Amino acid sequence: MNLEINDFQKKLKQDITGIFTGKILGQLKELSELNTERLKVFLKDCSKKLGKTGYLDTGLNSDEAGIKDFPDETTSTIAGEELACISPSLFLSIETGSKILGWLISSFGSKKDKSDFLNQIKKGEIIGAIALTEDCSPFMESDLSTEGVASKDGFIVNGKKKMVINAPIADIIAVIGSVKGKTAVFMLDHGQKGLKVGVRIKTLGFNGVPMADIDLDNCFVSKERVIIFENNRLESLIKIKENHALSIASLGVMKRAFAEAKASANIAEEGRKPAMAFQEIRFKLAEMFTLCQTSLLMLFHESWLLESSDVEAASLNACTKVFISEAAEEVSSKAIQVMSKQGFVSGSIAEECYRDAKFGQIAGQTSEMLRMKIADDCLAKY
Ligand SMILES: Cc1cc2nc3c(=O)[nH]c(=O)nc-3n(C[C@H](O)[C@H](O)[C@H](O)COP(=O)(O)OP(=O)(O)OC[C@H]3O[C@@H](n4cnc5c(N)ncnc54)[C@H](O)[C@@H]3O)c2cc1C
C-alpha cells in the first residue's frame, strides 16, 4: 500500500482548507440552525467553491480511461477526510449528493445523463440525493418495492423512500428501484409532478444535513433518464460507496472531538491545574489518539483496496465502517469526560460530536448487518 500523499493530493487538501476560513467557517458552525432555504443557498455556495478545487472531479469515471468500480478512491478519500474534519455534516451532504451521484452517472449514466449533469456536478452547480432505503428493506434488492412500469417514451414510477439525505434541497434525486425485476435508477427532477418530498426530519445528530422521506406517485421518467442493470452489482457497489462515505464522516467526527478535548485539557481554570496535568486524562487522550490513527490507517487501506479492485475490498469496507463508527462514539464520549462540565453543555463541539457519532452505526448498513457480513466472509474463506 502506498501511504505517500502526492503533490496533487496535498494541494487539494490545502485548497479545501483554504475555503473554510473567516466568515464561511463561522457559517459552517451554524449549519444546524439554518432553515431549509438558507441551507440550500449555503450548501450550493460551498459546493461551487469545492468544485473549483477539483474535489468534485475525484472518484469519477471517464469514458477515455475506461470504467472501474471505484476509480481514484484514494485521492477522493484523502480530500474527503480533510473536509469531514472541518465539517462532517457538509462532507456528508456533498458526498451523498454530488460525489456519489457523480460517480453513479459517470459509471453507468446514459450519454444524455452525462451531458446534462456531469459537468454541472463537477462544478458544484447541482445538489443531488440518492434514495435507496425503504421500510422493511435493509437494502435487499429483491425487496425494493419502488417500481417503474413502461409507458410511452419512459416509465411510470411508484414507491416510497425513507430518510433521504439532501431530499429537501436536491435538484436531482436518483431513486433506486426496479423494472421487470431488474435493478433500475430513475433520475427525478426537483418539483416534478408526482414527486412528494416530506417535511425535513429532525434527528439526534448531523443536524446540518437536511433529510426527508419521499413519495413517488405515478412519476413519469423519460427513458433516457433511467438506467437499467442486467445484474445486481449496483446494489453492492452503492452499499460499499455509502459505507465508505459514512466511515469518512465518522472519522471527521472523531478527529473533531479529539482536537476539542486536547485543546480544552491544556487550558487551566483560575487557581487550578489544567486537566492535562492528570495522568488519567493523558491516558484517555492517548487512547483517543490511537483510535483516530488506527481509523485513518484502516480508511486509507480500504480506499487503496477499493481502487485496486482487490478481492478483500468489500470485507474491509465492512470492517472499517464497524470499527470507525464505533470508535467515533468512544472518542466522543471520552472527549466529554475529559472536558467534563464544559463538554456536557449543549452546543459544545464535544456534545455535537457525541450526538453525531451514533449516525455512522445506523445509516448505510448497520453495525449488526455488517458484523453478519464479516462473519459470512470469514466463514466462506477460512
Ligand atoms: C440519519 C440517517 C440518514 C439516512 N440517509 C439515507 C439516505 O440518504 N438514503 C437512503 O437510501 N437511506 C438513508 N438512511 C437509511 C439507512 O440506510 C437505514 O436506516 C439503514 O439501512 C437501516 O435500516 P432501518 O433503519 O430500516 O433498520 P432496520 O432494518 O429496521 O433494522 C432494525 C434493527 O435490526 C437490525 N438488523 C436489520 N437487518 C439485519 C440483518 N440482516 N442482520 C442483522 N441485523 C439486522 C439492525 O441493525 C437494527 O439494529 C438514513 C438513515 C439515517 C439514520
The ligand as an SDF file (V2000), in Angstrom:
LIG
                    3D

 53 58  0  0  0  0  0  0  0  0999 V2000
  -29.6270    9.9150    9.6450 C   0  0  0  0  0  0  0  0  0  0  0  0
  -29.9010    8.9020    8.5550 C   0  0  0  0  0  0  0  0  0  0  0  0
  -29.7230    9.2460    7.2070 C   0  0  0  0  0  0  0  0  0  0  0  0
  -30.0140    8.3340    6.2010 C   0  0  0  0  0  0  0  0  0  0  0  0
  -29.8390    8.7050    4.8970 N   0  0  0  0  0  0  0  0  0  0  0  0
  -30.2230    7.8670    3.9040 C   0  0  0  0  0  0  0  0  0  0  0  0
  -30.1270    8.2580    2.5060 C   0  0  0  0  0  0  0  0  0  0  0  0
  -29.6680    9.3430    2.1640 O   0  0  0  0  0  0  0  0  0  0  0  0
  -30.5550    7.4040    1.5500 N   0  0  0  0  0  0  0  0  0  0  0  0
  -31.0640    6.1960    1.8940 C   0  0  0  0  0  0  0  0  0  0  0  0
  -31.4520    5.4650    0.9990 O   0  0  0  0  0  0  0  0  0  0  0  0
  -31.1530    5.7780    3.2030 N   0  0  0  0  0  0  0  0  0  0  0  0
  -30.7520    6.5890    4.2160 C   0  0  0  0  0  0  0  0  0  0  0  0
  -30.8550    6.2010    5.5320 N   0  0  0  0  0  0  0  0  0  0  0  0
  -31.4510    4.9150    5.8710 C   0  0  0  0  0  0  0  0  0  0  0  0
  -30.4360    3.9180    6.4040 C   0  0  0  0  0  0  0  0  0  0  0  0
  -29.6690    3.4060    5.4050 O   0  0  0  0  0  0  0  0  0  0  0  0
  -31.2040    2.8510    7.1820 C   0  0  0  0  0  0  0  0  0  0  0  0
  -31.5440    3.4630    8.4150 O   0  0  0  0  0  0  0  0  0  0  0  0
  -30.4010    1.5890    7.4450 C   0  0  0  0  0  0  0  0  0  0  0  0
  -30.2410    0.8530    6.2630 O   0  0  0  0  0  0  0  0  0  0  0  0
  -31.0580    0.6890    8.4810 C   0  0  0  0  0  0  0  0  0  0  0  0
  -32.3750    0.3890    8.0740 O   0  0  0  0  0  0  0  0  0  0  0  0
  -33.5730    0.6030    9.1080 P   0  0  0  0  0  0  0  0  0  0  0  0
  -33.4050    1.9040    9.7970 O   0  0  0  0  0  0  0  0  0  0  0  0
  -34.8310    0.3630    8.3480 O   0  0  0  0  0  0  0  0  0  0  0  0
  -33.3410   -0.5040   10.2220 O   0  0  0  0  0  0  0  0  0  0  0  0
  -33.9960   -1.9550   10.2860 P   0  0  0  0  0  0  0  0  0  0  0  0
  -33.6570   -2.7070    9.0340 O   0  0  0  0  0  0  0  0  0  0  0  0
  -35.4120   -1.8260   10.6680 O   0  0  0  0  0  0  0  0  0  0  0  0
  -33.1920   -2.6030   11.4880 O   0  0  0  0  0  0  0  0  0  0  0  0
  -33.6100   -2.6330   12.8780 C   0  0  0  0  0  0  0  0  0  0  0  0
  -32.5280   -3.3490   13.6840 C   0  0  0  0  0  0  0  0  0  0  0  0
  -32.3540   -4.7000   13.2150 O   0  0  0  0  0  0  0  0  0  0  0  0
  -31.0160   -4.9120   12.7800 C   0  0  0  0  0  0  0  0  0  0  0  0
  -30.9990   -5.6630   11.5220 N   0  0  0  0  0  0  0  0  0  0  0  0
  -31.7620   -5.4530   10.4080 C   0  0  0  0  0  0  0  0  0  0  0  0
  -31.4290   -6.3120    9.4260 N   0  0  0  0  0  0  0  0  0  0  0  0
  -30.4400   -7.0850    9.9070 C   0  0  0  0  0  0  0  0  0  0  0  0
  -29.6660   -8.1600    9.3550 C   0  0  0  0  0  0  0  0  0  0  0  0
  -29.8640   -8.6140    8.1250 N   0  0  0  0  0  0  0  0  0  0  0  0
  -28.7230   -8.7140   10.1420 N   0  0  0  0  0  0  0  0  0  0  0  0
  -28.5190   -8.2800   11.4220 C   0  0  0  0  0  0  0  0  0  0  0  0
  -29.2170   -7.2620   11.9930 N   0  0  0  0  0  0  0  0  0  0  0  0
  -30.1610   -6.6820   11.2490 C   0  0  0  0  0  0  0  0  0  0  0  0
  -30.4510   -3.5290   12.5400 C   0  0  0  0  0  0  0  0  0  0  0  0
  -29.0540   -3.4830   12.7270 O   0  0  0  0  0  0  0  0  0  0  0  0
  -31.1650   -2.6740   13.5760 C   0  0  0  0  0  0  0  0  0  0  0  0
  -30.4870   -2.7270   14.7950 O   0  0  0  0  0  0  0  0  0  0  0  0
  -30.5080    7.0700    6.5620 C   0  0  0  0  0  0  0  0  0  0  0  0
  -30.6460    6.7190    7.9090 C   0  0  0  0  0  0  0  0  0  0  0  0
  -30.3390    7.6180    8.9000 C   0  0  0  0  0  0  0  0  0  0  0  0
  -30.4960    7.2220   10.3550 C   0  0  0  0  0  0  0  0  0  0  0  0
  1  2  1  0
  2  3  1  0
  2 52  2  0
  3  4  2  0
  4  5  1  0
  4 50  1  0
  5  6  2  0
  6  7  1  0
  6 13  1  0
  7  8  2  0
  7  9  1  0
  9 10  1  0
 10 11  2  0
 10 12  1  0
 12 13  2  0
 13 14  1  0
 14 15  1  0
 14 50  1  0
 15 16  1  0
 16 17  1  0
 16 18  1  0
 18 19  1  0
 18 20  1  0
 20 21  1  0
 20 22  1  0
 22 23  1  0
 23 24  1  0
 24 25  2  0
 24 26  1  0
 24 27  1  0
 27 28  1  0
 28 29  2  0
 28 30  1  0
 28 31  1  0
 31 32  1  0
 32 33  1  0
 33 34  1  0
 33 48  1  0
 34 35  1  0
 35 36  1  0
 35 46  1  0
 36 37  1  0
 36 45  1  0
 37 38  2  0
 38 39  1  0
 39 40  1  0
 39 45  2  0
 40 41  1  0
 40 42  2  0
 42 43  1  0
 43 44  2  0
 44 45  1  0
 46 47  1  0
 46 48  1  0
 48 49  1  0
 50 51  2  0
 51 52  1  0
 52 53  1  0
M  END
$$$$
